[in-house]
Amino acid sequence: MTPHYVQEGTDPALTGGGTDTLSCQCGQALIEAYDPRAFLAVTIRCGACGTITETPPLPAGAIPPAPLLAAEDTPGVRTVTAALAAGGGVASRAEVQRITGLYSPRTPPSNVYAFTDALLDDAQADFERLTGAALPDTPAAFKDGLAAHALAWSVRHLRERLRAGDWACLESQATSIACVTVAGFRHFVATWSVHPLFPAMVATAGDRGFSAHGLALFAAAHCLLQQRNRVGFPAPVLGRLAHVRLGTSPTQSVPVLTKVFDRFEVPWGRPWDPASLRSAVREAIESEQGRINLLHPGVLLLSPGAAMTGFDEALIQAVQSAMQAIGRRHPGLMAAVPVVLRLLPGPRPQAVQFGYGLFPIHNQHFRNETALS
């Protein structure tokens, strides 16, 4: 067995953030402040007796540390103790690959959703299986029903449209939103259901009725991972996931925090024009200084929900304008990132193509002056 670390002398090869000590069988300390969750399948050759000790892999169902570094395959002599970043971890390359496979989303083989009673039955069954509750009854009216529970109203509305016979997914704002909500839920289940934290994802998205806002964080995480970013999920708090972490370097990461930007959302929002949209975006960014600042750097995820045609492009331009105008005043903000659920026409009127839109706008004045974890 080739060791990842070769200890020289009596000083520990590594130090972490735990409370234990990992020692060789001869009694020499190999890792001080040892936390087994932070040192995964890593091998260390003892500087006293030459024995190679291997730490355990990540246990089933455990959450990997973030950031997670890959130990070099070639052994390195450690004459000075190497310390991990706070909250971070180190693992063998084989263990990193295993964890990546375990925690990666599964992109569905097709993004086409044809709306039939069978598809709606499957969506309802998925909801009941995942939540342990019946799909709520909602008012039939667009505004009231959508506000009560987005997924439940969407299933109800589409069943009514199916009974009408002559209908199309993109026939109206109400039907389009119903289609994107059901397709988004089905896509979410197919993408994340194998993830060990899927119950917490369900609880988080379910708090918003599996609306676009409820799914925004997981849509963004999927897109970021597809773009080969390092994304980690923190431990759930009260069974919910408040954010994800985005790796910015081998040893650092920042939180990606969601902001519900619903001022212009259909069917409740105000009319908009480029000027009012720019003003609202600046206000939204500046309102987050308590969560994102130089002491707590991060990425702001903007979730606008459903909007009129042309809004997505105008929103991107408004965020670009805002970052140019106020980015210097917010050096702890790495980027503002609009995320939307999108529909395109499908192969027939009762089908759509579903996808995500993620549009990172970086802050050129971002300063990473703190040790991030």
N, C-alpha and C positions, 0 to 999 in steps of 0.2 A: 504494500500500500504506500503510495506517494503522499507525504504530508503536505497540507496547504501552508502550514507554518512550522518553522524549525526554531525552537527555543534555544538560546545561547545564554549560559549563565543561570542564575537563580531567579531573576525577575520574571514575573508572569509574561507570557507572550501577548496576551490580550486582556483588555478590561472592558466591562460592560456597564449596565445600569441596574444590575440586580443586587442581591444580598448574599449570595452564596459564593463559594470558591470551588472551581473545578480542579481537581488534583490528579496527578498521575498515580498509577498503582504504587509507585515508590514513595508517594507522599508529597512530591514537589508540586507547588501551585502552578497551573497552566493558564487559567483564566481567573482573574479576581473580579469581584462584583458580578458574578456569573448569574445570568438569567437564561435558562435553557431555551426560551422562546426566541432569543436573539442570536444564538449560535447554532446553525442548522447543518448537520452532516458535514461539519468542519473537522479536519484532522490536524493534530498538533504533535510534533515529535518532542519528547521531553529532553531538556538540556542536561539532565542528570543521568538518566539511565538509557535513553534512546528509544523507549517505548512510544509507539504511536497511539494516541487516544482519539477516538471519533465521537463527536457529540451526536445526539439523536436528531432525526429529521423532524419536520413539523408534524405534530400529532393531527390525526383526523379531526376535521371540524374547527381547528384552531385558526386564528387570524394571523397572517404573516406580518412581521414588522415592516414599517415603511419609514425611510427607504431601506431596501434590502440589497446589499452588495454581494457580488459574486466573488468568492475567494479565488485567487490566482491558482491555476493548475500547477504551476511551477513553484516549488517550495521557496520561501523567503526566510532568511535568517533574521530573527528578531532580537536585537541587542537592546532595544528600547521598547517598552510596553506600548502597543498600539491601542488607542481608545476608539470606541464606536461613537457615532453621533447619537445624541439623545433620542431615544425611541427607535433607533435604527437597528439593523441586524446584518449578519453576514452568513452566507450559505455557500456550499459547493455549487459549481456550475450545474451539475446534474440535478441538485435539489432546487435550484432556481428554475430550471426548465420544468421540473415536475410541478412546482408550485404555480408557475405561469400557466401551464396547461390546465391545472385544477381550477384556477381562478379566472380564466379567460372567458369572455362571453362567447356564445355560439351564434354566429350569424345565420339566420334561417336560410334555407336553400333558395327560397323565392320571396320576393317582396310584393307579390300580387295577391290581393285579397278580394275574392268574389263573395258578395254578400248574399247568403242564403239562410234559410231557417236552420240548417245544420251548423253553419258557422256561428250563428248567434247562440244555438244550443251549447256549442263547445265553449264559447266565451262565458256563458252563464255557469256552466259546470266547472270551468276553471276557477271562476270567482268563488263559488261555493266551496270547492275543494281547498283552496288556498286560505280563505278567511274563516271557514267554518260557519258562515252565515249565509242566509238567503239573499239574493240580489234585492236591494230595497225597492219598494214601490215608490214611484215619483209622480209628480204632476205631469200632465201631458204637455203643458205649455213650454215653449222653448226656454225662456229665461228661467222660470221657476224650476223646471225639471233639471236643467243642466246645473243650476246652482245647488240643488238638493243632492245629486250624486251623478257625476258626469257619465260614468259607465252605465249605470242602471237606466238613466234617461235615454242614452244612445241606443241601447239594446231595445228599449220600448219603442223609440221612434222608428228604428229600422224595421221592426216587426210590422208596424203599421204601414210603412211604405211598401213592404213586400206584399202585404194584402191588397194594396192598391193596384198592383200589377204593372202599370205603366209609370215607371219612375227611373231616376238615374242618380248615381252617387253625388254628382256635382250639380244637381238641379237647384240647390238653394244653400244659403249659409247653414241652416239648421241641419240639413241632411249631410252636408260636407263635414261639419263638425262631428256629427254622430259617427260617420264613417272613419274619420281620423282617430277618434277616441277608441272605437272597437279595434281597429287595426293596430293602433299603438299598444293597447293592452295585450293583444295576441302576440305581437312582436316582442314585447317586454317579457312575457312568459317564455317564449321560445328561446330568447337570447340569454336569460339569466337563471333559468330554473335549476341548472346544475350547480350554480355557485353556492358555496357553503353558507353565505350570508343572505340567501334568497328570502328566507322568512322575514328578515329585517327590511329587505327591499320592499316586499309586499306590504308590510305594515306602514312603511314610509309613504309609498305611492298611494296606498289605500286611504290614508288620512285626507287626501285631496280627491277622493273618488276616482282615482286612476285617470285624472284629467291630464292635459298637456303639462300643467305645472307639477303634478305629482310624478310624472315620468321624466321630467327635464333632466334631473341629475343623472339618471341612469342612461338616458340617451347621450348625454355629454360624455359620460365615462366610456360608453361603447365606442363613440367616435374617436375619442382620444387614444384608446387602445388600438383601434384600427390604424391610426396614424403613427403607431409604434412609440407612443409615449409610455412612460412608466406611471401607472395609476394604482394607488392602493386605497383600500377601504379601512377606515379606523374602526375600532370596536364600537358596536352599537350602544347608544345611550337610551335606556328605557325602551329597548327593542327597535329603535329608529336609527337611521343613518343621516346625520346632519350635513355631511359633506364627503368628498373624496379628496385624496392627496395626489398632487401632480409632482413627479420628480423633476427637479430643475438641474441637478448635477448628480454625480455618483453618490454623494453623501447628503444631499439636501432635497427638501420637498416643500411645497406650499399647499394650503387648503384651497379647494375650489368650492366657493360658497354661492348658493342659489339666491337670487333676488326675483321675487314675483313682480313683473313689470306689466301690470294689467290695466293701466290707465286707458288704453285704446282697444282693449280686448272686446271682440264680438261675443255675446250680444249686449254687454253692459257698458262698454267703453265710450269715451267721448270721440267726436270727430277729430281728425288730426290733419295737420299739414306739416311740411318740413320744418317750419320754425317752431311750432309747438312740440314736435317730436324731439328736436334738438334740445329744447329747454327741459323737457321731461327726462331725457337721458342724462343730462348733466346733473339734474336734481337727484336722480336715482343713484348715480355714482357717488356724489358727494354725501348722500345720506348714509353711506356704508363706511365712513371713516372710523367709526367705533369698532368695526369688525376687521377692516383691512387698513393697515397703516405701516409705518416703518418698523414698529415693534412687532407687528403681526402681519407680515406680507401675505398676499394671496391673490387669487383670481376670482373675478366677479362674473358669475353666470347669470345672464339676463333671460328670464322666461316670459315672453310676451303673450303666450297663449295664441288663440285664433284671432286673425285680423283680416282686413280687406285685402284684395289683390293689390300688389305693389308695396305692401307694408314692409315685408322682409327686407327688400332692397333699400327702402328709405331708412329703416332702422340701422342697417349696417353703416350707411352714410352718416347717420346721426351719431353713432358711436365713434366713428372715425373722427368726426368733427369735435366731439367732446374730448377725446383723448389728446387731440392737438391743442385744444384750448385750456384744459385743466389738468392734463397729465403731469405737468411739472409740480403742481400743488399736491399731487398724490403719488409720491415716489414709492410707496409701499404696494401700489396696485400694479401687478405684473401685466394683466390684460383684462379687458372686458369682453365677454363672449356671449353674444346672442345664440340661443338654441331654440329650434322650432321643430315641430312635427309637420311633415309635408305630404301632400297628396299630388299625384299626377294621374291623368286618365289611364284607365286600365284597358284590357283588350275588348271589353264591352261596357255598356253604360252602367251596369250593376257591379262593376269591379274597379279597383284602384290599384295604383302602385304606391306603396308606402315607403317613406324614408325620413331621415333626420337631416336637418341643416344646422351645422355648427360653424360659427364664423369668428375665430379669435382675432381680436384687434389689440395688438401689443402696445404697451406704454413705453415709449422710447426713453422716458425719464425714470423707469423703474430702477431702484437701487436695492440690491440684495446685501444688506449690511449686517444681518443677524444670522446666527447659526440656526438653521431651520430644522424642524423635525416633523 
